[in-house]
């Protein structure tokens, strides 16, 4: 049975967090390649004397060579990234489109994000999500329910599980990518006192991907894909 692993993370996903954007994304690998790719990432971290978790909100100047090498590793290896970037979050009309509920919108995003992963269709998928808050188990149960309903009990997504990002190298990659995307989209890179480290990572990632991180990529882009969703003004 051919199988893929998908590692999902989210940024600024809460309704009233004061952020104008939100992002939901994943990294995807062949399940059979998990050990080789995991050890490759761990070797890079050890080379730079940084065996601890990589988090966008905790990047440091001393680790810039590490971040650059991890980005290079991603683009050289059979790892794919995809995300949905939602701009102008304040425009979301939950009453008209989401049963009056931000959670319904969140589950729609998860569904459409993962549905895009089913290419080719004759593959099964194991999905792993970072634990974000105390509602994690409730959200996970609802996601399973949505997929069972949409696929009428024949979903290619055979496994959903919460894991901790500090225990998984691929969730850490996802976190770094969506962190850079929301950072650019919120225009943090332009503000006085902007993080020099984050700006260097941002510029390097844009150079390697060939895309501006606050814009959508070509729809058929498979390696590094950003779907730019902008709700209409109310």
C-alpha positions as CSV (number, residue, x, y, z in Angstrom):
1,X,0.0,0.0,0.0
2,X,1.4,3.4,-1.0
3,X,1.2,5.9,1.8
4,X,2.1,9.5,2.5
5,X,2.7,11.3,5.8
6,X,1.3,14.8,6.1
7,X,2.4,17.2,8.9
8,X,0.0,20.1,9.5
9,X,0.5,23.3,11.4
10,X,-1.4,26.6,11.7
11,X,-0.6,30.2,12.5
12,X,-3.0,33.0,13.6
13,X,-5.9,30.6,13.3
14,X,-8.0,32.0,16.2
15,X,-10.9,34.2,15.4
16,X,-10.3,37.1,17.8
17,X,-6.4,37.2,18.0
18,X,-6.2,40.6,16.3
19,X,-4.2,39.2,13.4
20,X,-5.2,40.2,9.8
21,X,-4.1,36.9,8.3
22,X,-4.1,33.2,9.1
23,X,-2.3,30.3,7.5
24,X,-2.8,26.6,7.5
25,X,-0.1,24.4,5.9
26,X,1.6,21.0,5.7
27,X,4.8,19.3,4.6
28,X,4.3,15.9,2.9
29,X,6.6,13.0,2.5
30,X,6.5,9.4,1.3
31,X,6.0,7.3,4.5
32,X,8.7,4.9,3.3
33,X,11.2,7.9,3.3
34,X,10.4,9.0,6.8
35,X,13.5,7.6,8.6
36,X,16.0,8.7,6.0
37,X,14.6,12.3,5.8
38,X,14.2,12.6,9.6
39,X,17.8,11.5,10.1
40,X,18.9,14.0,7.4
41,X,17.3,16.9,9.3
42,X,18.6,15.7,12.6
43,X,22.1,15.5,11.2
44,X,21.9,19.1,10.0
45,X,20.8,20.2,13.4
46,X,23.6,18.3,15.1
47,X,26.1,19.7,12.6
48,X,25.1,23.2,13.8
49,X,25.1,22.2,17.5
50,X,21.3,22.8,17.6
51,X,19.5,19.6,18.5
52,X,16.5,21.4,20.0
53,X,13.2,22.3,18.3
54,X,13.2,24.8,15.4
55,X,10.4,27.4,15.9
56,X,9.7,30.5,13.9
57,X,9.0,32.6,17.0
58,X,12.3,31.6,18.6
59,X,14.8,32.0,15.7
60,X,18.2,33.4,16.6
61,X,21.0,35.1,14.8
62,X,23.5,32.4,15.7
63,X,21.5,29.8,14.0
64,X,21.1,31.5,10.6
65,X,23.4,28.9,8.8
66,X,21.2,26.2,10.3
67,X,18.0,27.7,8.9
68,X,19.6,28.2,5.5
69,X,20.8,24.6,5.3
70,X,17.4,23.3,6.4
71,X,15.8,25.3,3.6
72,X,18.3,23.9,1.1
73,X,17.6,20.4,2.4
74,X,13.9,20.8,1.8
75,X,14.4,21.9,-1.8
76,X,16.8,19.1,-2.6
77,X,14.8,16.3,-1.0
78,X,11.4,14.7,-1.9
79,X,9.4,16.9,0.6
80,X,6.5,19.0,-0.5
81,X,4.9,22.0,1.2
82,X,1.5,23.5,0.6
83,X,-0.5,26.1,2.5
84,X,-3.7,28.2,2.4
85,X,-3.0,31.9,3.3
86,X,-6.1,33.8,4.3
87,X,-5.7,37.5,4.1
88,X,-8.1,40.2,5.5
89,X,-9.4,37.8,8.1
90,X,-11.7,40.5,9.4
91,X,-13.7,40.2,6.2
92,X,-14.8,36.6,6.8
93,X,-18.6,36.5,6.8
94,X,-19.3,33.5,9.0
95,X,-23.0,34.2,9.1
96,X,-23.4,34.0,5.4
97,X,-20.9,31.2,4.6
98,X,-19.9,29.3,7.7
99,X,-23.0,28.6,9.7
100,X,-22.1,31.6,11.8
101,X,-19.1,29.9,13.2
102,X,-15.4,30.4,12.8
103,X,-14.8,26.7,13.6
104,X,-16.8,25.7,10.6
105,X,-14.5,27.9,8.5
106,X,-11.5,26.3,10.1
107,X,-12.7,22.8,9.3
108,X,-13.4,23.8,5.7
109,X,-9.8,25.0,5.4
110,X,-8.5,21.7,6.7
111,X,-10.6,19.8,4.3
112,X,-9.6,21.8,1.2
113,X,-6.0,21.8,2.2
114,X,-5.9,18.1,2.6
115,X,-8.1,17.4,-0.4
116,X,-5.4,19.0,-2.5
117,X,-2.9,16.4,-1.2
118,X,-4.7,13.5,-2.9
119,X,-2.7,13.4,-6.1
120,X,-2.4,10.8,-7.3
121,X,-5.6,9.5,-5.8
122,X,-4.6,5.8,-5.2
123,X,-2.6,6.6,-2.1
124,X,-3.4,6.6,1.6
125,X,-2.5,9.4,3.9
126,X,-1.6,9.7,7.6
127,X,-2.1,13.2,8.9
128,X,-0.4,14.5,12.0
129,X,-1.3,17.8,13.6
130,X,0.5,20.0,16.1
131,X,-1.2,20.3,19.5
132,X,-2.2,23.9,19.8
133,X,-4.7,24.3,22.6
134,X,-7.0,22.5,25.0
135,X,-9.6,22.0,22.2
136,X,-7.2,19.8,20.2
137,X,-9.1,16.5,20.8
138,X,-12.4,18.1,19.9
139,X,-11.1,19.6,16.7
140,X,-9.5,16.3,15.7
141,X,-12.7,14.4,16.3
142,X,-14.6,16.9,14.1
143,X,-12.0,16.7,11.3
144,X,-12.4,12.9,11.2
145,X,-16.1,13.4,11.1
146,X,-15.9,15.8,8.2
147,X,-13.7,13.5,6.1
148,X,-15.8,10.5,6.8
149,X,-18.8,12.4,5.6
150,X,-17.2,13.9,2.5
151,X,-15.8,10.6,1.4
152,X,-18.8,8.6,2.4
153,X,-16.8,6.3,4.6
154,X,-14.1,5.7,2.0
155,X,-11.6,8.4,2.8
156,X,-8.0,8.1,1.7
157,X,-7.1,9.8,5.0
158,X,-6.8,6.7,7.2
159,X,-5.1,8.2,10.2
160,X,-5.3,11.5,12.1
161,X,-3.2,12.1,15.2
162,X,-2.0,14.9,17.4
163,X,1.8,15.0,18.0
164,X,4.1,17.6,19.6
165,X,6.2,19.7,17.3
166,X,9.3,19.4,19.5
167,X,9.1,15.7,18.8
168,X,8.8,15.9,15.0
169,X,11.3,17.4,12.5
170,X,8.6,17.9,9.7
171,X,6.2,19.8,11.9
172,X,9.1,22.1,12.7
173,X,9.7,22.7,8.9
174,X,6.0,23.4,8.5
175,X,6.1,25.9,11.4
176,X,9.1,27.7,9.9
177,X,7.5,28.0,6.5
178,X,4.1,29.2,7.6
179,X,5.7,31.5,10.2
180,X,7.7,33.2,7.4
181,X,4.6,33.4,5.2
182,X,2.4,35.1,7.9
183,X,5.3,37.3,8.9
184,X,5.6,38.6,5.4
185,X,1.9,38.9,4.9
186,X,1.5,40.9,8.1
187,X,4.2,43.3,6.8
188,X,6.2,42.7,9.9
189,X,9.4,42.8,7.8
190,X,8.8,46.5,7.0
191,X,8.1,47.7,10.5
192,X,10.7,49.7,12.6
193,X,12.8,47.3,14.6
194,X,11.9,44.3,12.4
195,X,13.8,41.1,13.1
196,X,17.0,41.0,11.1
197,X,17.1,37.2,11.5
198,X,13.5,36.7,10.3
199,X,14.1,39.0,7.3
200,X,17.2,37.0,6.3
201,X,15.3,33.8,6.5
202,X,12.4,35.3,4.6
203,X,14.7,36.6,1.8
204,X,16.5,33.3,1.6
205,X,13.3,31.3,1.4
206,X,11.9,33.6,-1.3
207,X,15.1,33.2,-3.3
208,X,15.1,29.4,-3.1
209,X,11.3,29.1,-3.9
210,X,11.2,31.7,-6.6
211,X,8.0,33.2,-5.0
212,X,7.0,36.2,-2.9
213,X,5.7,34.7,0.3
214,X,2.8,37.1,0.6
215,X,1.5,36.1,-2.9
216,X,0.0,32.9,-4.2
217,X,2.1,30.6,-6.3
218,X,1.1,29.0,-9.6
219,X,-1.8,26.6,-9.0
220,X,0.2,23.7,-10.4
221,X,3.3,24.3,-8.2
222,X,4.0,21.0,-6.4
223,X,7.1,21.7,-4.4
224,X,6.2,24.9,-2.6
225,X,2.6,25.9,-3.0
226,X,0.8,28.9,-1.5
227,X,-3.0,29.3,-2.1
228,X,-3.8,33.0,-1.6
229,X,-7.4,33.3,-0.3
230,X,-8.9,36.8,0.0
231,X,-12.5,37.0,1.2
232,X,-14.6,39.7,-0.5
233,X,-15.3,42.8,1.5
234,X,-18.6,42.8,3.3
